[in-house]
Amino acid sequence: MERSTLIALEKHLYAIHLEMDGLARLITKQLIHLSQVAASVEHFRRMSFDIYKHRTSLEQIPSQVLYETALDYEDWLEEEFDEIPVNWQLATKEEEALEQLWWFEFSRILAELEEWLSLYLIRRIREDVRYMPPVIEKNAYALSEDARHVFWRLLQRSVAKPSSKIKANQLSCRMGIAEIARCARLNQDRTRRAIGELKNRGLVAIEEDDEKLKMRLRLQVI
């Protein structure tokens, strides 16, 4: 699962790399290399922050690259703000402007990758009934078989929040106890106990709404 996810991630990065210019193209090129050498997606995440920490200095960046990125940033500011706040305006000093632009492109690309990974994981779960998420398989506190089974069923029914700022734990589904029990093929008492166990372990957060339970699943995307 890890290797196939990294291969898919590399292909996705290559596709978006072709559509980008400026610093974004430079960053995605480096991320493509990381996806090829990373041992896991978590390893990829850790290494990706080294790209920002050891970012290219001003002297090593062609002026055209900086110019294209500045144009993208200014276009984004105009779309986001009616009146651009002073602290968001592009710095006049080149070194400070470069730092702003690096963080702007880096954070934007990583947010997009998190969204892609979340959606990819859900799709793989739905396709492969044998897959068990690491958050369940390697949980420090042993879960009962019922709790593992119910969590897996909730994952299959979950959807990711459609947002560029998606996080790994923004997966949710809305089902009643009876519906979950039918889906998991358990009786309602066993289902309630399983959900209570998942809630106590901090794997799901529950909001009651019109006889349905809105489950927010905390899932570490692999």
Beta strands, then each sheet from edge to edge (+ up, - down):
strand 1: 159-160
strand 2: 171-175
strand 3: 204-209
strand 4: 212-217
sheet 1: 1+ 2- 4+ 3-
end
